[in-house]
Amino acid sequence: MTEQVLSPVGQEIMLENDKVRIWHITLAPGETQPLHHHGLAYVVVAVQGAKNVIHTAAGERIDVEEKTGAVVFREPGQTHMLTNAGDTVYIGRIIELKTGFDRA
């Protein structure tokens, strides 16, 4: 069996230190952030919101409308893809929390 290669959580690291790692992500309409794993607890900030779809590694589909300015906390352990299913560009920040939470 071949090992599945996972992509990074975001497209560019904006800041990283011993406490946090902050990723930038931009998805045009129809664009997908490839399959990736969240080993750390994280916060998502929708800088510019869009209608997104999460496809989990287990095959589940989750429709998510991320409104501009919305902030969401997520527990570690998710493996998924993110697709911009709307007609506007999605811009987000993913803030991974390196301390205070167990890795999954």
WOKA-V78160 format. One line per field, one symbol per residue. ss: DSSP state (~ for helix, > for strand, _ for the rest). phi: phi as a letter, one per 20 degrees, with the letter a starting at -180 (. if undefined). psi: psi as a letter, one per 20 degrees, with the letter a starting at -180 (. if undefined). Layout:
# WOKA-V78160
ss->???
phi->???
psi->???
This chain:
# WOKA-V78160
ss->______>____>>>>>___>>>>>>>>____>>>>>>___>>>>>>>>_>>>>>>>____>>>>>>____>>>>____>>>>>>_____>>>>>>>>_______
phi->.eefedeffcebeebbbfdbcdddbccfgneceggbdeecfbdddefcfaedcedffenedceceefgnfccecffofcadcceeedcfdcccddedecncffd
psi->pqpppqrrhahpphppaihqppqqppprpiqporprpniqqrppongorroqpporhijqpoppooqpiqppppqriporqppojajqppprpoopoiqiqqq.
